[in-house]
């Protein structure tokens, strides 16, 4: 069995950091493509 009391805090921290990084990269990528598309249209 896995000792969830030991793993849980570290695991949650890692998941939160990973999710934050993914969201940041995704938001930056979307922002860049949106700006790029606006420039193309003008």
mmCIF file as Biopython writes it, N, C-alpha, C and O atoms, coordinates in Angstrom:
data_model
#
loop_
_atom_site.group_PDB
_atom_site.id
_atom_site.type_symbol
_atom_site.label_atom_id
_atom_site.label_alt_id
_atom_site.label_comp_id
_atom_site.label_asym_id
_atom_site.label_entity_id
_atom_site.label_seq_id
_atom_site.pdbx_PDB_ins_code
_atom_site.Cartn_x
_atom_site.Cartn_y
_atom_site.Cartn_z
_atom_site.occupancy
_atom_site.B_iso_or_equiv
_atom_site.auth_seq_id
_atom_site.auth_asym_id
_atom_site.pdbx_PDB_model_num
ATOM 1   N N  . UNK A ? 1  ? 0.844  -1.208 0.000   1.0 0.0 1  A 1 
ATOM 2   C CA . UNK A ? 1  ? 0.000  0.000  0.000   1.0 0.0 1  A 1 
ATOM 3   C C  . UNK A ? 1  ? 0.874  1.251  0.000   1.0 0.0 1  A 1 
ATOM 4   O O  . UNK A ? 1  ? 1.975  1.254  0.550   1.0 0.0 1  A 1 
ATOM 5   N N  . UNK A ? 2  ? 0.380  2.281  -0.606  1.0 0.0 2  A 1 
ATOM 6   C CA . UNK A ? 2  ? 1.090  3.566  -0.620  1.0 0.0 2  A 1 
ATOM 7   C C  . UNK A ? 2  ? 0.671  4.368  0.601   1.0 0.0 2  A 1 
ATOM 8   O O  . UNK A ? 2  ? -0.505 4.394  0.963   1.0 0.0 2  A 1 
ATOM 9   N N  . UNK A ? 3  ? 1.633  5.019  1.230   1.0 0.0 3  A 1 
ATOM 10  C CA . UNK A ? 3  ? 1.322  5.854  2.389   1.0 0.0 3  A 1 
ATOM 11  C C  . UNK A ? 3  ? 0.893  7.226  1.891   1.0 0.0 3  A 1 
ATOM 12  O O  . UNK A ? 3  ? 1.723  8.105  1.662   1.0 0.0 3  A 1 
ATOM 13  N N  . UNK A ? 4  ? -0.405 7.396  1.728   1.0 0.0 4  A 1 
ATOM 14  C CA . UNK A ? 4  ? -0.936 8.633  1.141   1.0 0.0 4  A 1 
ATOM 15  C C  . UNK A ? 4  ? -0.687 9.842  2.033   1.0 0.0 4  A 1 
ATOM 16  O O  . UNK A ? 4  ? -0.620 10.966 1.534   1.0 0.0 4  A 1 
ATOM 17  N N  . UNK A ? 5  ? -0.547 9.637  3.351   1.0 0.0 5  A 1 
ATOM 18  C CA . UNK A ? 5  ? -0.327 10.769 4.253   1.0 0.0 5  A 1 
ATOM 19  C C  . UNK A ? 5  ? 1.021  11.422 3.969   1.0 0.0 5  A 1 
ATOM 20  O O  . UNK A ? 5  ? 1.178  12.630 4.150   1.0 0.0 5  A 1 
ATOM 21  N N  . UNK A ? 6  ? 1.997  10.625 3.523   1.0 0.0 6  A 1 
ATOM 22  C CA . UNK A ? 6  ? 3.309  11.185 3.184   1.0 0.0 6  A 1 
ATOM 23  C C  . UNK A ? 6  ? 3.324  11.704 1.745   1.0 0.0 6  A 1 
ATOM 24  O O  . UNK A ? 6  ? 3.884  12.763 1.460   1.0 0.0 6  A 1 
ATOM 25  N N  . UNK A ? 7  ? 2.708  10.950 0.857   1.0 0.0 7  A 1 
ATOM 26  C CA . UNK A ? 7  ? 2.770  11.271 -0.567  1.0 0.0 7  A 1 
ATOM 27  C C  . UNK A ? 7  ? 1.884  12.458 -0.922  1.0 0.0 7  A 1 
ATOM 28  O O  . UNK A ? 7  ? 2.267  13.306 -1.728  1.0 0.0 7  A 1 
ATOM 29  N N  . UNK A ? 8  ? 0.713  12.515 -0.326  1.0 0.0 8  A 1 
ATOM 30  C CA . UNK A ? 8  ? -0.318 13.480 -0.699  1.0 0.0 8  A 1 
ATOM 31  C C  . UNK A ? 8  ? 0.158  14.936 -0.789  1.0 0.0 8  A 1 
ATOM 32  O O  . UNK A ? 8  ? -0.024 15.548 -1.842  1.0 0.0 8  A 1 
ATOM 33  N N  . UNK A ? 9  ? 0.753  15.520 0.248   1.0 0.0 9  A 1 
ATOM 34  C CA . UNK A ? 9  ? 1.153  16.929 0.146   1.0 0.0 9  A 1 
ATOM 35  C C  . UNK A ? 9  ? 2.150  17.184 -0.979  1.0 0.0 9  A 1 
ATOM 36  O O  . UNK A ? 9  ? 2.005  18.144 -1.736  1.0 0.0 9  A 1 
ATOM 37  N N  . UNK A ? 10 ? 3.146  16.337 -1.088  1.0 0.0 10 A 1 
ATOM 38  C CA . UNK A ? 10 ? 4.148  16.502 -2.142  1.0 0.0 10 A 1 
ATOM 39  C C  . UNK A ? 10 ? 3.517  16.318 -3.508  1.0 0.0 10 A 1 
ATOM 40  O O  . UNK A ? 10 ? 3.794  17.079 -4.435  1.0 0.0 10 A 1 
ATOM 41  N N  . UNK A ? 11 ? 2.675  15.318 -3.633  1.0 0.0 11 A 1 
ATOM 42  C CA . UNK A ? 11 ? 2.016  15.018 -4.902  1.0 0.0 11 A 1 
ATOM 43  C C  . UNK A ? 11 ? 1.112  16.173 -5.317  1.0 0.0 11 A 1 
ATOM 44  O O  . UNK A ? 11 ? 1.126  16.597 -6.473  1.0 0.0 11 A 1 
ATOM 45  N N  . UNK A ? 12 ? 0.334  16.675 -4.379  1.0 0.0 12 A 1 
ATOM 46  C CA . UNK A ? 12 ? -0.569 17.792 -4.691  1.0 0.0 12 A 1 
ATOM 47  C C  . UNK A ? 12 ? 0.227  19.024 -5.109  1.0 0.0 12 A 1 
ATOM 48  O O  . UNK A ? 12 ? -0.149 19.709 -6.060  1.0 0.0 12 A 1 
ATOM 49  N N  . UNK A ? 13 ? 1.311  19.309 -4.418  1.0 0.0 13 A 1 
ATOM 50  C CA . UNK A ? 13 ? 2.149  20.457 -4.767  1.0 0.0 13 A 1 
ATOM 51  C C  . UNK A ? 13 ? 2.683  20.306 -6.178  1.0 0.0 13 A 1 
ATOM 52  O O  . UNK A ? 13 ? 2.669  21.258 -6.958  1.0 0.0 13 A 1 
ATOM 53  N N  . UNK A ? 14 ? 3.156  19.106 -6.512  1.0 0.0 14 A 1 
ATOM 54  C CA . UNK A ? 14 ? 3.694  18.859 -7.852  1.0 0.0 14 A 1 
ATOM 55  C C  . UNK A ? 14 ? 2.599  19.018 -8.903  1.0 0.0 14 A 1 
ATOM 56  O O  . UNK A ? 14 ? 2.837  19.612 -9.955  1.0 0.0 14 A 1 
ATOM 57  N N  . UNK A ? 15 ? 1.417  18.500 -8.634  1.0 0.0 15 A 1 
ATOM 58  C CA . UNK A ? 15 ? 0.304  18.607 -9.591  1.0 0.0 15 A 1 
ATOM 59  C C  . UNK A ? 15 ? -0.079 20.072 -9.789  1.0 0.0 15 A 1 
ATOM 60  O O  . UNK A ? 15 ? -0.312 20.508 -10.916 1.0 0.0 15 A 1 
ATOM 61  N N  . UNK A ? 16 ? -0.143 20.829 -8.696  1.0 0.0 16 A 1 
ATOM 62  C CA . UNK A ? 16 ? -0.512 22.247 -8.789  1.0 0.0 16 A 1 
ATOM 63  C C  . UNK A ? 16 ? 0.534  23.007 -9.592  1.0 0.0 16 A 1 
ATOM 64  O O  . UNK A ? 16 ? 0.186  23.816 -10.453 1.0 0.0 16 A 1 
ATOM 65  N N  . UNK A ? 17 ? 1.811  22.756 -9.322  1.0 0.0 17 A 1 
ATOM 66  C CA . UNK A ? 17 ? 2.875  23.436 -10.070 1.0 0.0 17 A 1 
ATOM 67  C C  . UNK A ? 17 ? 2.813  23.059 -11.545 1.0 0.0 17 A 1 
ATOM 68  O O  . UNK A ? 17 ? 2.947  23.923 -12.411 1.0 0.0 17 A 1 
ATOM 69  N N  . UNK A ? 18 ? 2.612  21.780 -11.839 1.0 0.0 18 A 1 
ATOM 70  C CA . UNK A ? 18 ? 2.541  21.313 -13.231 1.0 0.0 18 A 1 
ATOM 71  C C  . UNK A ? 18 ? 1.344  21.932 -13.937 1.0 0.0 18 A 1 
ATOM 72  O O  . UNK A ? 18 ? 1.456  22.403 -15.068 1.0 0.0 18 A 1 
ATOM 73  N N  . UNK A ? 19 ? 0.200  21.928 -13.265 1.0 0.0 19 A 1 
ATOM 74  C CA . UNK A ? 19 ? -1.009 22.511 -13.864 1.0 0.0 19 A 1 
ATOM 75  C C  . UNK A ? 19 ? -0.808 24.006 -14.115 1.0 0.0 19 A 1 
ATOM 76  O O  . UNK A ? 19 ? -1.207 24.521 -15.160 1.0 0.0 19 A 1 
ATOM 77  N N  . UNK A ? 20 ? -0.192 24.697 -13.163 1.0 0.0 20 A 1 
ATOM 78  C CA . UNK A ? 20 ? 0.066  26.123 -13.331 1.0 0.0 20 A 1 
ATOM 79  C C  . UNK A ? 20 ? 0.966  26.391 -14.522 1.0 0.0 20 A 1 
ATOM 80  O O  . UNK A ? 20 ? 0.732  27.327 -15.287 1.0 0.0 20 A 1 
ATOM 81  N N  . UNK A ? 21 ? 2.001  25.565 -14.681 1.0 0.0 21 A 1 
ATOM 82  C CA . UNK A ? 21 ? 2.911  25.731 -15.815 1.0 0.0 21 A 1 
ATOM 83  C C  . UNK A ? 21 ? 2.185  25.487 -17.130 1.0 0.0 21 A 1 
ATOM 84  O O  . UNK A ? 21 ? 2.374  26.233 -18.091 1.0 0.0 21 A 1 
ATOM 85  N N  . UNK A ? 22 ? 1.361  24.457 -17.181 1.0 0.0 22 A 1 
ATOM 86  C CA . UNK A ? 22 ? 0.619  24.137 -18.406 1.0 0.0 22 A 1 
ATOM 87  C C  . UNK A ? 22 ? -0.329 25.282 -18.764 1.0 0.0 22 A 1 
ATOM 88  O O  . UNK A ? 22 ? -0.405 25.698 -19.920 1.0 0.0 22 A 1 
ATOM 89  N N  . UNK A ? 23 ? -1.046 25.782 -17.767 1.0 0.0 23 A 1 
ATOM 90  C CA . UNK A ? 23 ? -1.989 26.879 -18.008 1.0 0.0 23 A 1 
ATOM 91  C C  . UNK A ? 23 ? -1.241 28.117 -18.494 1.0 0.0 23 A 1 
ATOM 92  O O  . UNK A ? 23 ? -1.696 28.800 -19.411 1.0 0.0 23 A 1 
ATOM 93  N N  . UNK A ? 24 ? -0.096 28.405 -17.881 1.0 0.0 24 A 1 
ATOM 94  C CA . UNK A ? 24 ? 0.694  29.568 -18.286 1.0 0.0 24 A 1 
ATOM 95  C C  . UNK A ? 24 ? 1.160  29.431 -19.725 1.0 0.0 24 A 1 
ATOM 96  O O  . UNK A ? 24 ? 1.014  30.360 -20.519 1.0 0.0 24 A 1 
ATOM 97  N N  . UNK A ? 25 ? 1.718  28.280 -20.064 1.0 0.0 25 A 1 
ATOM 98  C CA . UNK A ? 25 ? 2.194  28.055 -21.433 1.0 0.0 25 A 1 
ATOM 99  C C  . UNK A ? 25 ? 1.031  28.146 -22.419 1.0 0.0 25 A 1 
ATOM 100 O O  . UNK A ? 25 ? 1.159  28.739 -23.491 1.0 0.0 25 A 1 
ATOM 101 N N  . UNK A ? 26 ? -0.095 27.557 -22.049 1.0 0.0 26 A 1 
ATOM 102 C CA . UNK A ? 26 ? -1.261 27.567 -22.928 1.0 0.0 26 A 1 
ATOM 103 C C  . UNK A ? 26 ? -1.772 28.992 -23.130 1.0 0.0 26 A 1 
ATOM 104 O O  . UNK A ? 26 ? -2.099 29.387 -24.249 1.0 0.0 26 A 1 
ATOM 105 N N  . UNK A ? 27 ? -1.839 29.761 -22.043 1.0 0.0 27 A 1 
ATOM 106 C CA . UNK A ? 27 ? -2.323 31.148 -22.124 1.0 0.0 27 A 1 
ATOM 107 C C  . UNK A ? 27 ? -1.376 31.987 -22.966 1.0 0.0 27 A 1 
ATOM 108 O O  . UNK A ? 27 ? -1.827 32.767 -23.806 1.0 0.0 27 A 1 
ATOM 109 N N  . UNK A ? 28 ? -0.077 31.843 -22.759 1.0 0.0 28 A 1 
ATOM 110 C CA . UNK A ? 28 ? 0.907  32.606 -23.535 1.0 0.0 28 A 1 
ATOM 111 C C  . UNK A ? 28 ? 0.822  32.206 -25.001 1.0 0.0 28 A 1 
ATOM 112 O O  . UNK A ? 28 ? 0.857  33.067 -25.880 1.0 0.0 28 A 1 
ATOM 113 N N  . UNK A ? 29 ? 0.711  30.924 -25.273 1.0 0.0 29 A 1 
ATOM 114 C CA . UNK A ? 29 ? 0.609  30.448 -26.647 1.0 0.0 29 A 1 
ATOM 115 C C  . UNK A ? 29 ? -0.645 30.980 -27.322 1.0 0.0 29 A 1 
ATOM 116 O O  . UNK A ? 29 ? -0.591 31.402 -28.477 1.0 0.0 29 A 1 
ATOM 117 N N  . UNK A ? 30 ? -1.768 30.966 -26.623 1.0 0.0 30 A 1 
ATOM 118 C CA . UNK A ? 30 ? -3.017 31.470 -27.188 1.0 0.0 30 A 1 
ATOM 119 C C  . UNK A ? 30 ? -2.905 32.968 -27.442 1.0 0.0 30 A 1 
ATOM 120 O O  . UNK A ? 30 ? -3.352 33.459 -28.478 1.0 0.0 30 A 1 
ATOM 121 N N  . UNK A ? 31 ? -2.314 33.693 -26.502 1.0 0.0 31 A 1 
ATOM 122 C CA . UNK A ? 31 ? -2.152 35.132 -26.658 1.0 0.0 31 A 1 
ATOM 123 C C  . UNK A ? 31 ? -1.300 35.466 -27.859 1.0 0.0 31 A 1 
ATOM 124 O O  . UNK A ? 31 ? -1.621 36.386 -28.611 1.0 0.0 31 A 1 
ATOM 125 N N  . UNK A ? 32 ? -0.214 34.730 -28.053 1.0 0.0 32 A 1 
ATOM 126 C CA . UNK A ? 32 ? 0.663  34.983 -29.199 1.0 0.0 32 A 1 
ATOM 127 C C  . UNK A ? 32 ? -0.064 34.720 -30.510 1.0 0.0 32 A 1 
ATOM 128 O O  . UNK A ? 32 ? 0.023  35.525 -31.437 1.0 0.0 32 A 1 
ATOM 129 N N  . UNK A ? 33 ? -0.771 33.621 -30.597 1.0 0.0 33 A 1 
ATOM 130 C CA . UNK A ? 33 ? -1.447 33.287 -31.847 1.0 0.0 33 A 1 
ATOM 131 C C  . UNK A ? 33 ? -2.568 34.286 -32.120 1.0 0.0 33 A 1 
ATOM 132 O O  . UNK A ? 33 ? -2.813 34.634 -33.275 1.0 0.0 33 A 1 
ATOM 133 N N  . UNK A ? 34 ? -3.251 34.752 -31.075 1.0 0.0 34 A 1 
ATOM 134 C CA . UNK A ? 34 ? -4.327 35.726 -31.263 1.0 0.0 34 A 1 
ATOM 135 C C  . UNK A ? 34 ? -3.753 37.033 -31.794 1.0 0.0 34 A 1 
ATOM 136 O O  . UNK A ? 34 ? -4.303 37.624 -32.723 1.0 0.0 34 A 1 
ATOM 137 N N  . UNK A ? 35 ? -2.648 37.485 -31.206 1.0 0.0 35 A 1 
ATOM 138 C CA . UNK A ? 35 ? -2.018 38.724 -31.680 1.0 0.0 35 A 1 
ATOM 139 C C  . UNK A ? 35 ? -1.529 38.550 -33.111 1.0 0.0 35 A 1 
ATOM 140 O O  . UNK A ? 35 ? -1.643 39.461 -33.932 1.0 0.0 35 A 1 
ATOM 141 N N  . UNK A ? 36 ? -0.992 37.388 -33.401 1.0 0.0 36 A 1 
ATOM 142 C CA . UNK A ? 36 ? -0.470 37.119 -34.743 1.0 0.0 36 A 1 
ATOM 143 C C  . UNK A ? 36 ? -1.603 37.171 -35.767 1.0 0.0 36 A 1 
ATOM 144 O O  . UNK A ? 36 ? -1.443 37.725 -36.854 1.0 0.0 36 A 1 
ATOM 145 N N  . UNK A ? 37 ? -2.734 36.596 -35.415 1.0 0.0 37 A 1 
ATOM 146 C CA . UNK A ? 37 ? -3.884 36.599 -36.321 1.0 0.0 37 A 1 
ATOM 147 C C  . UNK A ? 37 ? -4.398 38.026 -36.526 1.0 0.0 37 A 1 
ATOM 148 O O  . UNK A ? 37 ? -4.789 38.373 -37.640 1.0 0.0 37 A 1 
ATOM 149 N N  . UNK A ? 38 ? -4.408 38.851 -35.497 1.0 0.0 38 A 1 
ATOM 150 C CA . UNK A ? 38 ? -4.867 40.231 -35.625 1.0 0.0 38 A 1 
ATOM 151 C C  . UNK A ? 38 ? -3.964 40.990 -36.584 1.0 0.0 38 A 1 
ATOM 152 O O  . UNK A ? 38 ? -4.443 41.750 -37.426 1.0 0.0 38 A 1 
ATOM 153 N N  . UNK A ? 39 ? -2.673 40.786 -36.459 1.0 0.0 39 A 1 
ATOM 154 C CA . UNK A ? 39 ? -1.722 41.469 -37.357 1.0 0.0 39 A 1 
ATOM 155 C C  . UNK A ? 39 ? -1.971 41.063 -38.800 1.0 0.0 39 A 1 
ATOM 156 O O  . UNK A ? 39 ? -1.922 41.894 -39.707 1.0 0.0 39 A 1 
ATOM 157 N N  . UNK A ? 40 ? -2.239 39.774 -39.008 1.0 0.0 40 A 1 
ATOM 158 C CA . UNK A ? 40 ? -2.463 39.279 -40.372 1.0 0.0 40 A 1 
ATOM 159 C C  . UNK A ? 40 ? -3.687 39.956 -41.013 1.0 0.0 40 A 1 
ATOM 160 O O  . UNK A ? 40 ? -3.663 40.346 -42.180 1.0 0.0 40 A 1 
ATOM 161 N N  . UNK A ? 41 ? -4.752 40.083 -40.211 1.0 0.0 41 A 1 
ATOM 162 C CA . UNK A ? 41 ? -6.002 40.636 -40.739 1.0 0.0 41 A 1 
ATOM 163 C C  . UNK A ? 41 ? -5.845 42.101 -41.128 1.0 0.0 41 A 1 
ATOM 164 O O  . UNK A ? 41 ? -6.461 42.544 -42.097 1.0 0.0 41 A 1 
ATOM 165 N N  . UNK A ? 42 ? -5.047 42.853 -40.406 1.0 0.0 42 A 1 
ATOM 166 C CA . UNK A ? 42 ? -4.906 44.295 -40.660 1.0 0.0 42 A 1 
ATOM 167 C C  . UNK A ? 42 ? -4.094 44.627 -41.873 1.0 0.0 42 A 1 
ATOM 168 O O  . UNK A ? 42 ? -3.906 45.803 -42.187 1.0 0.0 42 A 1 
#
